[in-house]
Amino acid sequence: MPRFPPDAARPGLIARVVVKVEYDASGNITEVQTQPDQGVNASQSMRTSALAAVRKWKVEPERVGGHGVAASVLVPICYTVVQDPMQSNKFDCAWTPPGSQSKVDNGSAYALAPAAKLKSDVIGHAL
């Protein structure tokens, strides 16, 4: 998890950093960069903290034919400071990537070019 930068803490803070993460077929992080146009109220120290944490991650890559596939994902990371712990669940960090209708929650990933794609309609069907 990213460290919360002490200089960024202030009551009522709600901020989001979106990080583009590239990884190789073994799941090793090869490149990270913030996506400033997708962030909300994020300070430079929050972006720096998010990047430092993500660089240490290991990813479980998609597998095609039993082999890992290098890929890129976008990951939203949220920072909040609430005075009342009962208020912490009222902030929804879900983020909608550009061109998508699906929301991505804090710490979940959005694949930029998935190797496997569904060719069947699954709406209304159990998987």
N, C-alpha and C positions, 0 to 999 in steps of 0.2 A: 504494500500500500504506500502511496505517496505520503510524505511527512507534511503536516500542516505547518506552513511557514508562520512563525510567531508574528512577524511584521504585518501579516495580512489579516490577522484575527481582529474582528470588530463585531459587536453585537448586531445580530440581524443579517449577517453576511450570507449571501447566496451567490455562488459562483460556479462556473463550469469551464473546464479545459477539455478540448477534444484533441486527442493525439492520433496521428497517423503512424501506424506501426508496420514496418516491413520485416519479414522473417524468412529464413531459408527453409529448405525441405526437412531439416532436422529440428526446426522450431526455435533456432537461435535468432535473437533480435539482430537485424542488420542495419536498420536505420529507424530513427524516430524524429518526428517533428510535430509541433503544435499546429493547429488549424485555427488561426486567430479569428477568422470570419465566423466560426462556429461556437466560439467561447462566449461566456456571459460574465461580466464583472471580474474577470480573471486578472490578477496582478502578475507582473513579471516573476515574482518569487513563486507564485503558484504554478506557473508554466514550467519554471526551472525544476521545481520539486516533482511535478508530474513526469517530466522527461527523465529525470534521474531514476525514478522508481521503475518506469517502463523499460529502461535499458537493462535492468536486472532480470526481467521476466523471461520465462521459457514458455513457448507456445506449443500446444498440441496441434500440429498442422493437419489440414485436410489430407485424406489419403485417397489415392486413385490407383487401383490395381495393386494395393498393398504398399505403395510408395508415398512418402510425404511430398507435399506440393508447396513450394514457396508461394507466399501471397502477401497481401496488404490488408489491414483492417483499420477501422476508425474506432476509437474507444473514448467514451465520455467519462470524465473524472470530475466528481462534484465536491465542492467544499461548502460547508454550512456552519454557521455559528448561531445557536439558538440559546436564548436566556432561560427558557422553560423547556426541560426535556420532553414534556408532553407535546410540544409543538414540532419536534423533530420529524415526526411522520407526516406532517402536512406539506413538506416540500417534495415535489415530484421532480426528480432529476431527469426523467425520461426525455430523450432528445430524438428528433426526427431528422435523419440525414437528408441532404439535398437530393431531390429526385425520388425519394422513397415515401411510402405512406406508413411504414412500420416504425414504431418507437424502439429506441435502444436504451436500456436502463444503465445506471451508473455501474461501471466496471464490466459491462457486457461489450461484445464486439460486433461491428458491422463489416462484413466481408465486402471488399471493393470489387473483386473479380473472382467469385467462387469457381472452383474447378468443376464442381458437380452442380448441375442444375436440374430441377424437377421439370419433366416434360408433361406430367399429368396434372390435371386440375384436382386439387385436394380440398377445395372449399366444400363444406358440407359432408365430407367423408372422414371417417376415423382412420388415423394412421397407425 
